[in-house]
């Protein structure tokens, strides 16, 4: 199926609705009911079967991230923390951090007046060569203990193995998976999973019982993704149907179409109406980007699929 045909069928077919006749309504009202729209400030989105509820919008902090820096840390402490506060004030309760980004020390201080239970903190373990200064990577229990100390919390809501690409990542990283499972049982982390950067690793994650939640690259145009939308979306739908949480990333193509309103609208609509993505993770760098994205979510109709 060609991409244009796939997107057209997805955006229209997934939007199919049925409305039962309502006594007391005029014929026009029955034929043309008022649509419901997604709420960008919704804060009770279930993350699969983890029992965790997150905000619809998640603030990513890893734009151009590496060596414990990102565009966010390069803003400076005052400006970055002000952006975090703005995001919270506009409905964002979920914050996506990582060792690779160096963003652990910022969220809690920025929201020091906010009870910990009102925000969800995601972090990621970087196990690949390069990217962070250390030449050696300690096991997940030591790493996550450091994460908690850096963030300033007793627990993390979701911890991922960062940037898996191999088909057999679940074999190669089985030791770390076991450690993380034990930490979940102790309440140090509430859920675990992977962020995927290849189609093969994504397909493995869909079938791996250990995975509670996945960060997956998805938008309507295939930009910065692991394959075309018509290939990736069915994998995400399979994950979601199996009860795994799905956090969508690269929705704006890692900023590639931040200045193309029609593309942004189409991508937001495509992802939301798929029914396969729980949380939208975007690396906002300015307050107006938060407002702009929220506005696009708010004008996306919610369709009851049949």
N, C-alpha and C positions, 0 to 999 in steps of 0.2 A: 504494500500500500504506500502510495506516495505521501510525503510529509504533509503537503497542503491538504490532501484528502483526509489524512489522519487527524490533523488539527481541526478541520472543519467538522468532522464527525464527532470528535471529542467534545468540542465546545457546544455543539448543538445536541448531539445524542445524549451526552451526559446531563444536558439541561432539560431533558424531557420531563414534563410534569403532568400529573393527573389531578384534577380537582373535582371532588364530589359536589353535586348540586347542593346549594344551601338555600333552605326555605327563607323567604323574606328578601332575597337578593334579586336585583333586576337581572334580565337576561344579559345585559352588557357587562355587569359586574361578574357574572358567572363565566363569561367568555374571556374577559380581560381582568383577572384578579390582580391585585397589587402584589408585586414580588417582594419577597424578603431578601435582605442583603446580609452579607457577612459582617460581623462586628470586629473591627480591628483591635478593639480594647477588650475582647473576650479573654477571660483569665482562667477559665476552667476546662481547657481542652485536655481530654485524656490522652496521655502518651502511651498508646497501645494498652497492654494489660499490666503495665507497671504499677498502677495505682497512683502515679504522679499526674498532677494536673498542671499544665503550663499555660502561658499566655499565647494568644494566636501569633503575635509578633515577638520575635526573639532578636535581640541586638547582638550581632556578631562583632568581634573585636580584633579580627585578624587580617584586615585589608593590607595586602603586601607584607604579610607576616613572615618572620624568620629571625633566627638568632636572638630570640626573646625581645623582638621589637615588632611594631606594626605601625600603620598610619595613625592608629589610635594612641599608642604610647608616645609617638613623635609629636602629638599635639601638646604634650606637657600635662602634668598632673591636674592643674586647675581647669583647663579647658576640657580635658577628657572626662573628669568627674562631673563637670557641669552638663556634659552631653548625656552621661548616664542618668543624672537626675531628671533631665528633660524627658528622656525616654520613659522613665518610671512614671513621671507625672502624666504621660500620654498613653498609659496602658501597658507598657512593656514590663513584664515581670520576669522574663527569662533572659539570661545573659550567657553568651557562648564564649568561653575563655579557652586558653591552651598554654601549656608550657612553652610551646614554640613562639607564641605571641608576646609572652612576658606581661600578660594583662591580669594576672592573679591579684595583685595588691590594690586594685582600684575600686571594685564594685562595692565592697562592704564599707569602706570609708566614705564613698560618695553617698551611700544610703544608710548612714549610721543611725538615723532616727527610725528606720523601717525595721520591723521584726523580721528576723531571718526566715521564718516560715512563709513570709509573704513573697519571697523571691525564689527563683530556681536558678541554680548555678550549674553549668555544664563545664567540664574541662576535658582535656585530651592528653594522652601519654604519647610523646614522640619517641618512637623506638628505632627510627631509621638513622642511617649515618648522616652526619652533617646536620645543619639546622639549629642545633643548640651547642654551646661551648664544650660540654663534657665529651671526652673521648669514650667514656664508658657509661652505660645506662644501667642503673640499679633496677632491681625487680619492682613490680607494681606496688607492693606494700610500702616500700621505702619512698617511692615517688609520690604516692597518694598522701602519705603522711606529710611530706613536704608541701604538697599542694594545699592541704587544709591549713597548714601554718601560714603559708603565703596569703591565702585568701582571707584568713581570719575566721574560720568556721570549724565546727566539729564534724561536719559531714558535707558531702557533695551530692547533688541530686542525680547527676548522670556523668559517668566517666567513660570515655571512648578510647579505643586504640586508634591513634591518629593516622589517617592517610594510608589505609591498607590498599594494596594493589594486586597482591598475588592471589591466585585462585585458591591456593592451599594455606592461606593466612591462618586459618583456624587450627592447622597442624603445627605450623611454625611458631605460633604464639600461644600454644596450648598451656604452657606453664603460667604465663601472665593471666590468661583467662581463668585458670583455677584460683590463682591468688585473688583476683578481682571478685570471683564468686564468693570466696570466704569473707572478703571485706563487706560484700553486700549482706551476707548473713549476720555480720556483726553491726550493721547499721552505719558503717563508715561511708559507704556509698549506697544510694537507693536503687540504682540501676546501672547496667553496663552495656556496652555495644561497640560499634565501629563507625568511623567515617570512611566512606569508600571513594576511591579515585580510579577505579577501573570497572568495566562491566563484569568481568569475571569475579572480582572480589564482591561486587554487589549481589551477584547471583548466589555466591556461597553464603553471604549473610542472610539471604532470604530463606535458606534451608537450614541454617545453623541454629539449633535450639538455644544455645547460650546467649544469643543476641536478643537483648530487650528492646533496643532502639538503634536506628541507623540514621546517620547524616548522609544524605544523597544529593547529588547535583542534578537539579531539574529546572527547566524552563521550557518555553514553547518553541525555542529556536535551535536547541542543541549547542548553544554557546557554553564553553568550559564544562561540557558534560562528558559522561562516559560512553555515550552513544547517542543516536537520534532519539527524539521524544517517543516515537512509536516503538522503540526497543526498550527504553528505560522504564517508561510508565507502567507497562504490564508487570515488571519486576516489583515495582513499588506497590502496585495493587495486590500482588501476591503476598508481600510482606504485611501489608495492612490487614488483609483478610486473615492472616495467621495470628494477628494480635500484637505484632511488633509496632513500636512507635516509629514514625517517619518524620524526620526534620528535614525540610527542603532547604537547600543552599544553592547559591549561584542563580537565584531567581532573576536577577538583573544582569546575568551573564558576567558576573564579577565586575559590574559597572560598565560593561560594553555598550549597553543601550540605556544608560541613565539619562541621556538627553533625547531619547526617542519615546515620547509619551504613548504612542500607539502600541509599540512593542511592549512597553511596561504593562499597559492595560491587558494586552492579550496574554502575556505570560502569567500575570496574577490570576486572571480568569481561568486559564488552562490548569494551573496548579490547584487552585481552590476547588474548582468544580470537578476535579478528578476524583475527589473523595478519598485519595490515597495519601495525602500529606497532612499531618497534624499541625505542625508548627512551621512558620515562615522565618527563616534565619537570614537577616540582611545586615551587611556591615555598614550601618549608617555612620556617616562622618560629619553630618551637620544636622541641626534641628529641623531645618526645612525638608530634609530628605525623609525624616520620620513622618512629618505631616503629609508629605506628598504620597508616600507609600500607603499610609493609613487611609488616605482619601481614595486611593485606587481599590483597596480592599473593601472599603465601605460602599462602593458603587458596584460591586460584583454581586449579582443575584445568587441566592441560594436556591438550588433546584432540587426537588424531591425526585430522585431517580427511580425508575420502575424497571 
